[in-house]
Amino acid sequence: MPEMTDRTIEPHGARALPGQRAMNVLMRGVLAAPGLAHLAGKRLLVLYVIGRKSGKEYRIPVAYEREGGELLIGTSARWARNLRTGDIVTMRFLGKLVKMRVSMDVTERAATADYALIASKNPAFAKFNRLTVTDGVVSADDLRAAWAAGARGIRLAPLR
């Protein structure tokens, strides 16, 4: 990873785009539909997260990347605070409901490494999270700003 500089870092927190709710509803439907799920599911899955205080279920379409035998998600959204290492989560992956085990390391080094990996492989993720990628290398300043705003990598592993 490139060396971090001392320039002022602007936070890159989670943001919702205009029409995000409607898009999420649409994508949940697409990712559950036979046939369509395999097309849209090449980059997206629906993660089912239970609120720790509310008990409410949130169904969140998220981008993922494969990393070895795991799936890797990057987010700075508040819903991620409901997840802890060792938790079992349900997700809709390629049209099927599956359970996976959560692993998270929220240190700056781990979170920025996960974000850099996803951003280098997924230009839409990089753009949405305001990460500058030049020749496959993600800006260290942008990564630091994302981490300062709550960015974390969530690894999902199959249950064994």
C-alpha positions in Angstrom: 0.0 0.0 0.0 1.3 3.5 -0.8 2.7 5.6 2.0 0.2 7.9 3.7 0.8 11.7 3.6 0.1 14.4 6.2 -2.3 16.4 4.1 -5.7 17.2 5.6 -8.1 14.3 5.2 -11.7 14.9 4.4 -14.1 12.2 5.8 -15.6 9.9 3.3 -18.6 8.6 5.2 -21.5 6.5 3.9 -23.8 8.3 1.7 -27.2 7.6 0.2 -27.8 8.5 -3.4 -31.1 10.1 -4.5 -33.6 7.2 -5.0 -31.4 4.8 -3.0 -34.4 3.3 -1.1 -36.2 2.6 -4.3 -33.1 1.1 -5.9 -32.5 -1.1 -2.9 -36.1 -2.5 -3.1 -35.6 -3.1 -6.9 -32.3 -4.8 -6.4 -33.6 -7.1 -3.6 -36.3 -8.3 -6.1 -33.8 -8.7 -8.9 -31.4 -10.7 -6.6 -34.2 -13.0 -5.6 -35.6 -13.6 -9.1 -34.6 -16.9 -10.8 -32.4 -16.1 -13.8 -31.8 -12.5 -13.0 -30.1 -13.4 -9.7 -27.1 -15.0 -11.5 -26.6 -11.9 -13.7 -26.9 -9.2 -11.0 -25.4 -11.5 -8.4 -21.9 -11.4 -10.0 -21.2 -8.2 -8.0 -24.1 -7.9 -5.6 -25.7 -9.9 -2.7 -28.4 -9.1 -0.1 -27.1 -9.2 3.4 -29.7 -9.8 6.2 -28.6 -7.9 9.3 -30.5 -7.9 12.6 -30.4 -4.7 14.7 -28.7 -5.4 18.0 -31.1 -3.0 19.9 -34.2 -3.0 17.7 -34.2 -6.6 16.6 -35.4 -5.3 13.2 -34.2 -7.1 10.1 -32.4 -5.0 7.5 -32.0 -6.4 4.0 -29.1 -4.6 2.4 -27.9 -5.0 -1.2 -24.1 -4.7 -1.1 -21.3 -5.1 -3.5 -18.8 -7.9 -2.8 -15.6 -9.3 -4.1 -14.3 -12.9 -3.8 -11.1 -13.2 -1.7 -9.9 -16.8 -1.5 -12.8 -18.8 -0.1 -14.5 -15.8 1.4 -16.6 -12.9 0.3 -15.5 -9.4 1.1 -17.8 -6.4 1.7 -16.7 -2.9 2.4 -18.9 -0.3 4.0 -19.0 2.7 6.3 -22.8 2.5 6.8 -24.2 2.4 10.3 -25.9 -1.0 9.8 -22.4 -2.6 9.9 -22.2 -1.8 13.6 -24.7 -4.6 14.2 -22.1 -7.2 13.1 -19.4 -8.8 15.2 -16.7 -11.4 14.4 -18.2 -14.8 14.9 -21.8 -13.8 14.1 -23.7 -15.9 11.6 -25.6 -13.9 9.0 -28.0 -14.9 6.3 -27.6 -13.6 2.8 -29.1 -14.0 -0.6 -26.2 -15.1 -2.8 -26.8 -15.9 -6.5 -30.5 -16.4 -5.8 -30.1 -18.7 -2.8 -30.3 -18.0 0.9 -27.1 -19.1 2.6 -25.6 -18.6 6.0 -22.0 -17.3 6.5 -19.8 -16.5 9.4 -18.7 -12.8 9.9 -15.1 -11.8 10.5 -14.1 -8.2 10.9 -11.0 -6.3 11.8 -11.7 -2.6 12.1 -8.2 -1.5 12.6 -7.0 1.1 10.1 -4.5 -1.2 8.5 -7.0 -4.1 7.9 -10.0 -1.8 6.9 -7.9 0.2 4.4 -6.4 -3.0 2.9 -9.9 -4.5 2.4 -11.2 -1.3 0.9 -8.2 -1.0 -1.4 -8.7 -4.6 -2.6 -12.4 -4.1 -3.4 -11.8 -0.7 -5.0 -9.0 -2.0 -7.2 -11.3 -4.7 -8.6 -14.6 -2.8 -8.6 -14.6 0.7 -10.2 -18.3 1.3 -9.1 -17.4 0.6 -5.5 -14.4 3.0 -5.8 -16.6 5.8 -7.3 -19.4 5.3 -4.8 -16.9 5.5 -1.9 -15.0 8.4 -3.4 -11.8 6.5 -3.7 -9.3 7.6 -6.4 -7.7 4.6 -8.2 -4.7 5.3 -10.5 -3.2 2.4 -12.4 -4.8 -0.1 -10.0 -3.5 1.7 -6.8 -6.0 3.3 -4.5 -5.1 6.7 -3.0 -3.8 6.3 0.5 -5.3 9.6 1.6 -8.7 8.5 0.3 -8.4 5.2 2.2 -7.4 7.0 5.4 -10.4 9.4 5.0 -12.7 6.4 4.5 -11.4 4.7 7.6 -11.8 7.9 9.6 -15.4 8.0 8.5 -16.1 4.4 9.7 -15.0 2.2 6.8 -14.6 -1.4 7.6 -14.2 -4.7 5.7 -16.5 -7.5 6.4 -15.4 -11.0 5.5 -18.0 -13.7 5.1 -16.9 -17.3 5.2 -18.9 -20.5 4.6 -20.0 -22.4 7.7 -17.9 -25.5 8.2 
